[in-house]
Amino acid sequence: MKIKIEDSVAILTQIVENKMASEANSLIESALDAMVEFKSNYEIINCSAEPDDDADELLAEYGIYSWNEEEEERFEFDIVRQILLENDEEFYQLRIKLSYDKTIFLETDEDGFWSMDYTDIQEWEQEIKNTQAYQIAKQSDSIKYEISLDMT
């Protein structure tokens, strides 16, 4: 289905909420499944992607971060769909950000995984599921999660 970039947050939010309500999965499982489903089923209108193009990719990244002086450090697990629209120079990033207490992730190094580095989305998804960070997050309660759309 083709959608406008402006509608992506509402649609992805609904997919995540549906997965959380209907499945006995953790938030990280629901979030990852939702982003894979969203990428597979929703084409962004005016996306400049062509076959073998990097204009519509998925990224999973995690680590312990604090983005400003007033904010306490937290472990963040981000699942991102990065999209370049025709005639734009900046990428849009549709992001699911999951925040956790950092103390249970102190022995986890930060890392990132681009879908373009894998044969297909399923291989990318399996690589993420095999990480220590994903396994810990699966067994843990998140402090909060948010879905946002920003430009790089």
N, C-alpha and C positions, 0 to 999 in steps of 0.2 A: 504494500500500500504506500502511496506517495503522500508525504506530509510536508508542511512548512516547518522550518527550523524552530520558529516561534512556538509551535505546538508540541515540541519534543519533550519538554519538562513534564507537562500534564499527562502525556501518554505514558512516558516511562514511569512516572509516579503511580499511575493506575496499575501498570503491570506489576510493579514491586508490591504494591498493597494487595493485589489479587493473589500473588504467590505467597505472601506472608499469611493471608487469611485461609487459603485453601490447602496449604501443604505444611507438614510438620518439619519444616526446615528452619535452620538458623537464619539470621538476617544476612550474613555473608553469602550463604547458599542462594537465598532468594534474590539478592542483589545481582550476583553473577549470572544466574539463570535469566533474570529479567533483562540484563544488558545484552546477553547473547540473543535472546528472543527479539528484542527491539532491533538489533542490527540485522537479524535475519529477515524480519517481517516488514520493516519500515524503511523506505528509501526517502532520502531528504531531497526535496525539490531544489533544483539549481545546484546540486552538489557537482563539483567539477570532476568527480571520480570517473575514471575509465578503467578497463581491465589493467591490472598490474600497476595501478596508480596508488599513491599514498594519501589521497585526499579524503578517504573515509576509512579510518582504522580504529581499532580498539587498543586500549592501554590499561594495564593493571599495574599499580605501583603502591608501595607501602614503606613505612618507616616511622620513626619518632620525630615529630615536628612541633614547633611553636611558631606561629606566623606573626605574632606581635608580642611586645613586652608584657602586656597585661594577661596574655593567655598562657595557661599552664601547658607544658608539653604533654602531648597525647600520641598514642600510636594511631596512625591513620592508614586505612586501606581504601584506596580510590580505584574505582572502575570507571573508565572514561571512553566515550566515543568522540574521536576528534574528526572534524569535518571541515573541509574547505569548500566554500561556495564559489561559483563562477564569478570572476571579476573582483574577488576579495583577496587581500594579501594576508590577512590574519585568519587563523583557524578558530572555529567554534569548538568549545569543549563542553560536552554534556557529561556531567560528573555525578556519580554516586559516591559520596564521601562518608565512610563509616569511621567513627572515632571510638577508641577503646582506652582503658586504663593502661598506661605504658608499662607498668611494673610486670605484667605477665608476658611482655614482649621484649624484655631487656636483652635477651640473648638472640634476638632476631635481627639480622642485618637488613638495611633497606635495600629494595630491589625494584625493578620495573620490567614489564614484559609487553612488547608490542606485538600485535597479532600479525603484522607484516613479516615477522621473523619466523613464522610457523607455516606449515603446509596449508592448514585450514583453521577455522575458528575452534573446532572441536579439539585439535591438538593444543592450541593456545590455552583453551579452557582447562584441559587436563593438566597442563604444566602448572597452572596457577593452583589447582586443587591439590597438587602434590607438594606444594611448599609448606614449610613449617608454619609460616605466618597464617596461611589459610586454615590449617588444621587447628591452630590455637584459637583463631577468631571463631571458628565453627563451634567451639566448646565454650565460648565466652559471651557475656552480655555486652552489647555496645553501649557507650555513654549516650551517643546520639548518631543520627544519620541525616544527611540532607542531599537533595538533588538540585543541581544548579546548571545554568547555561552561561558560559562566559567566553570571552574572546582572549586569545593568547597575546 
